[in-house]
Amino acid sequence: MLRTVLSFPHRARWVLLRDAGLLSEVLGVFLRALFALRTRRARKPGARRRQTGAVSCSRR
């Protein structure tokens, strides 16, 4: 299992925490990019079939 953490500078964190819609959009863009990367890597010769999933939480 691989773990990836998305972190922002303090000012960006405050903006994202106050705007749930923006936070959702940013998280969606990040996850699409991450899933695409993981899928490309899993297609390498000899790689077993893998599935990508995510769990996200934002601390306030």
C-alpha positions in Angstrom: 0.0 0.0 0.0 1.3 3.4 -0.9 0.4 6.6 1.0 0.4 10.1 -0.4 -0.2 13.3 1.5 -1.4 16.5 0.0 -0.3 19.5 2.0 -0.6 23.3 1.5 0.9 26.5 3.0 -1.1 27.9 6.0 -2.8 30.7 4.0 -4.1 28.2 1.4 -5.3 25.9 4.2 -7.4 28.6 5.7 -9.0 29.4 2.3 -9.7 25.7 1.6 -11.2 25.1 5.0 -13.6 28.0 4.7 -14.7 27.0 1.2 -15.9 23.4 1.1 -16.6 23.5 -2.7 -13.1 24.7 -3.5 -11.6 22.0 -1.2 -13.7 19.4 -3.0 -12.5 20.6 -6.4 -8.9 20.7 -5.4 -9.1 17.2 -3.9 -10.8 15.9 -7.1 -8.0 17.3 -9.3 -5.4 15.8 -7.0 -7.0 12.4 -6.9 -7.5 12.2 -10.7 -3.8 13.0 -11.2 -2.8 10.5 -8.6 -5.0 7.7 -10.0 -3.7 8.4 -13.5 -0.1 8.1 -12.3 -0.8 4.9 -10.4 -2.7 3.4 -13.3 0.2 4.1 -15.7 2.7 2.6 -13.4 0.6 -0.5 -12.9 0.5 -1.1 -16.7 4.3 -1.8 -16.8 5.2 -5.3 -18.0 5.1 -7.9 -15.2 2.9 -5.7 -13.0 -0.1 -7.4 -11.4 -3.6 -6.0 -11.9 -4.2 -3.4 -9.2 -7.0 -1.2 -8.1 -6.7 2.3 -6.9 -8.8 3.8 -4.1 -8.7 6.7 -1.7 -9.6 7.8 1.7 -9.5 11.5 2.5 -9.9 13.6 5.6 -9.4 17.2 6.3 -8.4 18.3 9.8 -9.8 21.6 11.1 
